[in-house]
Amino acid sequence: MSSDKEAIYQDFYASVNMAPKELEEWLDTEASKSVGDSDSGESTGHRSGRRIVDIKRKRKADLSDDDYAHMKKVNQYIARHLEQPPQKEDKKTSRWRYSLMNWGHDPLK
């Protein structure tokens, strides 16, 4: 495995702090479906969350190049959005938190 893939893998498992079952349960909620861009009926983050569940259930040896590309995208999204917390909104019920949770990261953990 290349050092780039190893770094992506390590960052992904450090950033995505929700277990697959926990993320699946979250994605079934109305709150999860209430955030993000939804040009096709499902937001990008919601679709990403379903992909994250699939990735986290795979063995490391079974991850594809497409999986690594998505993991890198997830890492970048989480890092970028953690730098933009809400200033006036309650973080617990904020769209910011809900969006991050769709991408597998609960900032209150």
C-alpha positions, 0 to 999 in steps of 0.5 A: 500500500502506498504511503498516500493511501495509508495516510488517507486511511488513517485520517479517515478513521480518525475523522469518521467517529461514528460507527456504521450502525450509528451512522445508518440510524442517523441517516434514517432520521428526518434531521439527517435528511433536512440538511445539504444540497438535494438536487436529486432528492438526496443530499450529497452528504446523505449519499456520502454517509451511505457510502461511508457505511459501506467503506467502514464495513469493508476489510482494508485489503478490499478497499478500491481506488474509488473508496480511497478517493471518497475517503479523501473527499470525506477527510477534506469535507470534515476538516473544512467544516470543523473550521466553520462552527456556528457562532449563534446557533446551538451546536447540538441542534445546528445544521452544521452538526447535522451536516457533519454527521451525514459525513460520519463525524459527530463534533460533539463526541 
